[in-house]
């Protein structure tokens, strides 16, 4: 029997062990999509407890605790103590056999706290106290954790109207060992059918110095903000869509749609699709002009529990995979951009694992010479970043595309301890390759394989996004 999560964790063959230990383990990290706070980085925040560091905004963990029948007050409530919340997580986690949170949490305990004791209700108090003492050490601040994790680039997720003052502070002070860049996420500008759109357009217009009344005004405002983000080192964008569509409309129709939305009138599905297509087309052209990367996340239903949304707001753990796929819309949109010569480097993430093969075949239809793997399938995302989800996606990409061009892992997290997810992915990656080699399906050329692994861990993303490091 193997020891619990030892140095050979998830590494089943000698080839896998060598690939991880000699090539993958010490590679730096480019975290090109996450939700951590640039303010906390700039202020070099120190956590008061392991509960704050672990459970402060992590809806993955909140969701797990809820599934154990725990009252919400002991998960996100203000009247329960940090210890109580931590114990509830320990209770739930100890029963979560096979859940990636079990592995992630114990990797974090080992790597950042030197704690190898399995977390359970019985050990919760001991681990809580032990970790809280560790957090008092000088190198356990936010910037300390980033340095300890060997992170070279972080892309936060930022609204176009944001003044990016914390990014400015980071660039001026250069206190963080990693380069921290904004990644533009214009969801509020795209969501013309959502409540608050008209109010947001006023905020965006003020930030951009534009009065927004027409479709061209929207483009002008976004163009001004893109130019500002470029001065701050932005190289990546992100778009959260329920599905991808392509519906063209003339300018008169688009102006009428914008006017309706600004007057708080309801927008039809067809009008929403026409507006989103027009704005995304403009944005893609601006990204292509600058060599930026367009990331598209789709196929999720968000904030499903109306009662809890009213109580806690968005991004609190009440989302799910969306049904079906949007293959026709995705192909039509990519082709729409490609025909106009404005298809940027694009990374596609689907919420449903059923789309792996579909995306693998679509990306092969729109590749270009601008980059190796100009159109990419993104890392296993959200409900797919499990052990099996990673294995399935690696297999699908290998079946249908050029495996060695993939961009590796990202955290997609609000936690500064989540960099351990990169290690988790790298172990699975090395094991997957190792099994092929030892089964005689790929040559045992360790020099080539080592370079392949290091490219996937770091070099591919560095070349693809072209960050200044």
C-alpha positions as MATLAB code, in Angstrom:
seq = 'XXXXXXXXXXXXXXXXXXXXXXXXXXXXXXXXXXXXXXXXXXXXXXXXXXXXXXXXXXXXXXXXXXXXXXXXXXXXXXXXXXXXXXXXXXXXXXXXXXXXXXXXXXXXXXXXXXXXXXXXXXXXXXXXXXXXXXXXXXXXXXXXXXXXXXXXXXXXXXXXXXXXXXXXXXXXXXXXXXXXXXXXXXXXXXXXXXXXXXXXXXXXXXXXXXXXXXXXXXXXXXXXXXXXXXXXXXXXXXXXXXXXXXXXXXXXXXXXXXXXXXXXXXXXXXXXXXXXXXXXXXXXXXXXXXXXXXXXXXXXXXXXXXXXXXXXXXXXXXXXXXXXXXXXXXXXXXXXXXXXXXXXXXXXXXXXXXXXXXXXXXXXXXXXXXXXXXXXXXXXXXXXXXXXXXXXXXXXXXXXXXXXXXXXXXXXXXXXXXXXXXXXXXXXXXXXXXXXXXXXXXXXXXXXXXXXXXXXXXXXXXXXXXXXX';
ca = [
       0.000    0.000    0.000;
       1.290    3.455   -0.927;
       1.674    6.141    1.690;
      -0.949    8.874    1.736;
      -0.052   11.633   -0.751;
       3.709   11.103   -0.577;
       6.298   12.417   -3.054;
       5.084    9.896   -5.664;
       1.420   10.874   -5.296;
      -0.447   10.082   -8.555;
       2.802    8.947  -10.223;
       2.359    5.289  -11.152;
       5.470    4.609  -13.231;
       9.183    5.309  -13.063;
       8.894    7.471  -16.184;
       6.145    9.541  -14.557;
       8.195    9.996  -11.386;
      11.237   11.131  -13.347;
       9.245   13.512  -15.537;
       7.647   15.150  -12.513;
      10.659   15.277  -10.190;
      13.281   16.239  -12.798;
      11.260   18.423  -15.178;
       7.826   19.544  -13.971;
       8.154   20.045  -10.231;
      10.251   23.216  -10.179;
       8.865   24.957  -13.252;
       7.493   28.448  -12.566;
       3.781   29.219  -12.808;
       1.899   31.508  -15.170;
      -1.584   31.900  -13.728;
      -3.321   33.404  -16.741;
      -6.848   33.224  -15.334;
      -7.814   33.711  -11.693;
     -10.080   35.756   -9.440;
      -7.686   36.822   -6.696;
      -7.712   40.388   -5.435;
      -5.062   42.789   -6.787;
      -5.703   44.913   -3.692;
      -4.703   42.057   -1.399;
      -1.529   41.556   -3.439;
      -0.668   45.267   -3.409;
      -1.304   45.543    0.333;
       0.535   42.252    0.956;
      -2.409   41.062    3.016;
      -1.862   38.771    5.989;
      -4.540   36.228    6.851;
      -5.867   36.139   10.385;
      -6.557   32.415   10.240;
      -6.534   29.378    7.964;
     -10.306   29.823    7.737;
      -9.910   33.249    6.145;
      -7.254   31.942    3.755;
      -9.217   28.818    2.830;
     -12.902   29.604    3.208;
     -13.068   33.393    2.900;
     -14.370   33.398   -0.677;
     -13.994   29.855   -1.984;
     -17.392   28.730   -3.219;
     -15.979   25.313   -4.165;
     -15.552   24.645   -0.455;
     -18.825   26.309    0.542;
     -20.668   24.039   -1.879;
     -19.030   20.956   -0.378;
     -19.948   21.951    3.184;
     -23.569   22.634    2.182;
     -23.756   19.143    0.691;
     -22.969   17.810    4.162;
     -26.163   19.356    5.574;
     -24.405   22.198    7.398;
     -26.479   25.315    8.214;
     -25.468   28.347    6.125;
     -24.627   30.292    9.286;
     -21.691   27.930    9.891;
     -20.469   28.374    6.304;
     -20.776   32.052    5.406;
     -22.463   33.481    8.504;
     -21.073   36.326   10.583;
     -22.025   34.846   13.937;
     -20.008   31.623   13.700;
     -16.320   31.558   14.584;
     -13.432   30.751   12.271;
     -12.907   27.519   14.191;
     -16.539   26.484   13.766;
     -16.363   27.068   10.018;
     -13.083   25.169    9.769;
     -14.481   22.201   11.685;
     -17.507   22.067    9.369;
     -15.197   21.954    6.384;
     -13.158   19.194    8.025;
     -16.328   17.162    8.632;
     -17.392   17.432    5.016;
     -13.930   16.951    3.506;
     -13.198   13.744    5.381;
     -16.182   12.133    3.618;
     -15.391   13.605    0.178;
     -13.539   10.555   -1.152;
     -12.407   11.177   -4.741;
     -13.327   14.854   -4.732;
     -10.478   17.077   -6.019;
     -10.942   19.307   -2.981;
      -9.626   16.453   -0.857;
      -6.386   16.372   -2.820;
      -6.092   20.146   -3.260;
      -6.651   20.830    0.425;
      -4.048   18.318    1.557;
      -1.532   19.535   -1.022;
      -2.030   23.046    0.355;
      -1.578   21.835    3.917;
       1.643   20.049    2.941;
       3.199   22.686    0.677;
       2.396   25.854    2.618;
       2.156   24.641    6.197;
       4.277   21.477    6.288;
       1.279   19.618    7.690;
       0.988   15.959    6.641;
      -1.835   15.025    9.031;
      -5.081   14.160    7.207;
      -7.828   16.661    7.983;
     -10.905   15.346    9.777;
     -13.223   16.406   12.558;
     -10.853   14.689   14.988;
      -7.756   16.576   13.786;
      -9.440   19.905   12.931;
      -8.569   21.773   16.155;
      -4.929   20.622   16.027;
      -4.503   21.598   12.362;
      -6.371   24.883   12.866;
      -4.002   25.936   15.639;
      -0.909   24.667   13.802;
      -1.741   26.529   10.577;
      -2.644   29.733   12.391;
       0.782   29.770   14.026;
       2.413   29.205   10.634;
       0.470   32.132    9.169;
       2.271   34.450   11.581;
       5.601   33.765    9.870;
       6.968   36.602    7.676;
       6.878   34.593    4.447;
       3.191   33.663    4.821;
       1.786   36.991    3.632;
       0.068   37.132    0.232;
       3.258   38.159   -1.553;
       5.160   35.566    0.441;
       2.783   32.833   -0.716;
       3.143   33.987   -4.319;
       6.939   33.845   -4.079;
       6.844   30.497   -2.286;
       4.691   29.154   -5.135;
       7.214   30.282   -7.797;
       4.583   32.305   -9.645;
       5.971   34.557  -12.385;
       2.769   36.024  -13.876;
      -0.711   36.573  -12.454;
      -3.671   37.780  -14.519;
      -6.480   39.061  -12.336;
     -10.035   39.469  -13.653;
     -10.982   43.124  -14.116;
     -14.003   45.079  -15.288;
     -13.375   47.541  -18.172;
     -14.516   50.444  -15.969;
     -12.009   49.619  -13.222;
      -9.383   52.301  -12.571;
      -6.768   49.568  -11.955;
      -5.292   51.575   -9.087;
      -3.976   48.468   -7.334;
      -2.220   47.348  -10.503;
      -0.672   50.800  -10.744;
       0.523   50.528   -7.151;
       2.063   47.122   -7.828;
       3.839   48.369  -10.933;
       5.162   51.445   -9.163;
       6.381   49.660   -6.045;
       7.528   46.418   -7.731;
       7.331   44.681   -4.368;
       5.774   41.470   -5.651;
       8.025   38.758   -7.117;
       5.396   38.051   -9.799;
       4.226   40.365  -12.553;
       0.558   41.161  -11.926;
      -1.452   42.163  -14.987;
      -5.128   42.965  -15.490;
      -7.234   40.712  -17.715;
     -10.273   42.493  -19.105;
     -13.651   40.838  -18.506;
     -16.403   42.906  -20.180;
     -19.358   40.760  -19.080;
     -21.379   43.684  -17.742;
     -21.030   45.499  -21.057;
     -22.143   42.371  -22.935;
     -25.073   41.411  -20.711;
     -27.618   43.723  -22.297;
     -30.469   41.458  -21.190;
     -29.502   41.527  -17.492;
     -30.776   43.891  -14.789;
     -28.438   46.804  -14.182;
     -27.184   47.096  -17.779;
     -28.282   50.731  -18.196;
     -26.715   51.744  -14.886;
     -23.496   49.991  -15.818;
     -23.330   51.771  -19.188;
     -23.324   55.074  -17.306;
     -20.390   53.860  -15.186;
     -18.521   52.604  -18.254;
     -19.167   55.827  -20.137;
     -17.844   57.908  -17.278;
     -14.677   55.801  -17.056;
     -14.183   56.049  -20.835;
     -15.130   59.717  -21.187;
     -17.998   58.855  -23.527;
     -21.765   59.421  -23.350;
     -23.304   56.114  -24.422;
     -26.452   56.299  -26.549;
     -25.672   54.211  -29.641;
     -23.850   51.028  -30.619;
     -20.935   53.101  -31.860;
     -20.771   54.840  -28.486;
     -20.424   51.400  -26.855;
     -17.584   50.536  -29.220;
     -15.861   53.871  -28.587;
     -16.117   53.458  -24.816;
     -14.740   49.924  -24.934;
     -11.975   51.008  -27.293;
     -10.886   53.715  -24.862;
     -10.791   51.248  -21.998;
      -8.899   48.659  -24.050;
      -6.279   51.317  -24.817;
      -5.972   52.058  -21.083;
      -5.701   48.366  -20.150;
      -2.964   48.006  -22.763;
      -0.885   50.653  -20.980;
      -1.192   48.483  -17.852;
       0.244   45.403  -19.571;
      -3.002   43.582  -20.353;
      -2.527   40.635  -22.711;
      -5.591   38.523  -21.888;
      -9.350   38.953  -21.858;
     -12.142   36.767  -20.598;
     -15.815   36.424  -21.487;
     -18.378   34.404  -19.524;
     -21.209   33.410  -21.867;
     -24.066   30.996  -21.279;
     -23.633   30.000  -24.916;
     -21.814   31.291  -27.999;
     -23.941   32.746  -30.783;
     -23.549   34.569  -34.087;
     -26.418   36.797  -35.248;
     -25.590   39.734  -37.496;
     -27.653   42.933  -37.579;
     -27.343   46.331  -39.255;
     -26.308   49.435  -37.352;
     -29.838   50.903  -37.249;
     -31.146   47.742  -35.595;
     -28.262   47.700  -33.127;
     -28.877   51.330  -32.183;
     -32.521   50.525  -31.512;
     -31.534   47.599  -29.286;
     -29.119   49.739  -27.260;
     -31.754   52.452  -26.936;
     -34.308   49.943  -25.612;
     -31.887   48.604  -23.036;
     -30.891   52.076  -21.858;
     -34.587   52.842  -21.332;
     -34.846   49.700  -19.158;
     -37.092   47.911  -21.657;
     -36.943   44.125  -21.982;
     -34.672   42.673  -24.658;
     -35.610   39.622  -26.742;
     -33.255   36.665  -27.204;
     -32.719   37.661  -30.840;
     -31.866   41.238  -29.850;
     -29.499   40.032  -27.141;
     -27.705   37.748  -29.606;
     -27.408   40.525  -32.206;
     -25.916   42.950  -29.682;
     -23.487   40.411  -28.229;
     -22.337   39.382  -31.707;
     -21.709   43.002  -32.682;
     -19.809   43.889  -29.515;
     -17.770   40.678  -29.442;
     -16.885   41.212  -33.108;
     -15.553   44.662  -32.323;
     -13.688   43.436  -29.255;
     -12.124   40.525  -31.136;
     -10.832   42.937  -33.765;
      -9.217   45.097  -31.103;
      -7.673   42.033  -29.442;
      -6.313   40.731  -32.747;
      -4.783   44.134  -33.521;
      -2.886   44.066  -30.221;
      -2.014   40.369  -30.120;
      -4.229   39.852  -27.057;
      -5.786   36.503  -26.177;
      -9.569   36.124  -26.154;
     -10.760   33.585  -23.589;
     -14.359   32.383  -23.790;
     -15.969   30.452  -20.943;
     -19.408   29.045  -21.725;
     -21.962   26.339  -20.868;
     -22.754   27.127  -17.258;
     -25.944   28.224  -15.554;
     -25.211   30.667  -12.760;
     -26.968   31.645   -9.530;
     -29.588   28.900   -9.862;
     -30.909   29.176   -6.316;
     -32.967   32.376   -6.309;
     -33.431   32.390   -2.551;
     -29.702   32.103   -1.868;
     -28.825   34.578   -4.634;
     -30.990   37.173   -2.885;
     -29.259   36.374    0.388;
     -25.604   36.002   -0.672;
     -25.308   37.405   -4.189;
     -23.388   35.926   -7.164;
     -20.389   33.565   -7.132;
     -21.374   31.835   -3.919;
     -21.624   28.218   -5.092;
     -25.042   27.830   -6.714;
     -24.065   27.196  -10.332;
     -24.149   24.154  -12.610;
     -23.257   22.879  -16.055;
     -25.595   24.076  -18.825;
     -27.387   21.523  -20.933;
     -26.489   20.875  -24.555;
     -23.772   22.604  -26.556;
     -23.459   25.515  -28.943;
     -21.291   23.959  -31.628;
     -23.079   25.655  -34.513;
     -22.956   29.060  -32.847;
     -19.311   28.656  -31.877;
     -18.283   27.624  -35.392;
     -20.342   30.424  -36.936;
     -18.773   33.029  -34.626;
     -15.184   31.873  -35.192;
     -15.809   31.751  -38.936;
     -17.395   35.221  -38.786;
     -14.186   36.582  -37.230;
     -11.888   34.558  -39.462;
     -13.548   35.810  -42.657;
     -12.918   39.381  -41.529;
      -9.294   38.687  -40.640;
      -9.865   39.553  -36.976;
      -9.800   36.149  -35.274;
      -7.413   36.614  -32.309;
      -5.628   33.922  -30.364;
      -8.560   32.242  -28.672;
      -8.923   29.854  -25.741;
     -12.225   27.991  -25.382;
     -13.520   26.579  -22.093;
     -16.761   24.645  -21.804;
     -18.547   23.896  -18.566;
     -19.533   20.456  -19.795;
     -17.047   17.620  -20.390;
     -19.310   16.416  -23.195;
     -17.821   19.235  -25.294;
     -14.218   17.977  -25.173;
     -14.389   16.218  -28.537;
     -16.448   18.960  -30.144;
     -13.950   21.654  -29.147;
     -11.036   19.429  -30.165;
     -12.437   19.231  -33.695;
     -13.512   22.883  -33.921;
     -10.089   24.274  -33.009;
      -8.534   22.306  -35.846;
     -10.708   24.219  -38.310;
      -9.395   27.690  -37.436;
      -5.677   27.446  -36.690;
      -3.220   30.041  -37.976;
       0.445   30.944  -38.133;
       0.318   33.547  -35.345;
       1.034   30.905  -32.684;
       1.472   27.180  -32.207;
      -2.115   26.246  -31.451;
      -3.607   29.673  -32.176;
      -7.040   28.342  -31.169;
      -6.827   26.322  -27.969;
      -9.007   24.265  -25.706;
      -8.485   25.768  -22.274;
      -7.550   23.896  -19.126;
     -10.230   21.725  -17.501;
     -12.568   24.344  -16.085;
     -14.719   24.593  -12.983;
     -16.669   21.339  -12.655;
     -14.113   19.601  -14.894;
     -10.906   20.284  -12.948;
     -11.069   16.896  -11.297;
      -8.558   14.074  -11.623;
     -10.745   12.263  -14.156;
     -11.685   15.509  -15.889;
      -8.019   16.312  -16.480;
      -7.257   12.800  -17.731;
     -10.255   12.890  -20.078;
      -9.289   16.255  -21.523;
      -5.622   15.330  -21.985;
      -6.767   12.207  -23.824;
      -9.218   14.122  -26.003;
      -6.665   16.763  -27.003;
      -4.095   14.045  -27.755;
      -6.634   12.250  -29.934;
      -7.569   15.314  -31.955;
      -4.883   17.999  -31.822;
      -1.181   18.677  -31.090;
      -0.775   17.664  -27.468;
       2.552   19.443  -26.982;
       1.022   22.873  -27.668;
      -1.428   22.979  -24.743;
      -1.202   25.840  -22.246;
      -1.105   23.932  -18.963;
      -3.128   24.747  -15.871;
      -4.606   27.818  -14.193;
      -6.186   28.289  -10.770;
      -9.487   30.029  -11.656;
      -9.594   30.680   -7.920;
     -10.039   33.397   -5.318;
      -7.563   31.730   -2.965;
      -3.835   32.454   -2.741;
      -3.248   28.854   -1.693;
      -4.719   27.437   -4.905;
      -1.405   27.356   -6.755;
      -1.195   23.767   -5.550;
      -3.675   23.009   -8.341;
      -0.802   23.474  -10.788;
       1.114   20.712   -9.020;
      -1.966   18.478   -9.103;
      -2.288   18.998  -12.861;
       1.426   18.469  -13.446;
       1.398   15.165  -11.591;
      -1.554   13.966  -13.657;
       0.131   15.199  -16.849;
       3.395   13.357  -16.097;
       1.542   10.214  -15.133;
      -0.516   10.302  -18.326;
       2.611   10.619  -20.483;
       4.493    8.072  -18.374;
       1.828    5.430  -18.905;
       2.041    5.842  -22.684;
       5.831    5.561  -22.635;
       5.937    2.499  -20.421;
       3.222    0.864  -22.501;
       5.429    1.251  -25.577;
       3.126    3.840  -27.175;
       5.701    6.666  -27.234;
       9.523    6.650  -27.294;
      11.360    6.891  -23.966;
      13.357    9.943  -25.090;
      13.606   11.676  -21.728;
      15.269   14.801  -23.077;
      12.433   15.378  -25.534;
       9.730   14.351  -23.053;
      11.217   16.591  -20.374;
      11.129   19.565  -22.747;
       7.552   18.700  -23.719;
       6.491   18.674  -20.069;
       8.270   21.946  -19.295;
       6.659   23.569  -22.313;
       3.195   22.559  -21.135;
       3.915   23.642  -17.567;
       5.225   27.109  -18.442;
       6.899   27.821  -21.792;
       3.836   27.451  -24.014;
       1.811   29.971  -22.018;
       4.758   32.395  -21.946;
       5.045   32.268  -25.741;
       1.292   32.312  -26.372;
       0.372   35.303  -24.182;
       3.709   37.118  -24.665;
       3.817   38.567  -21.183;
       6.673   40.833  -20.128;
       8.437   38.977  -17.302;
];
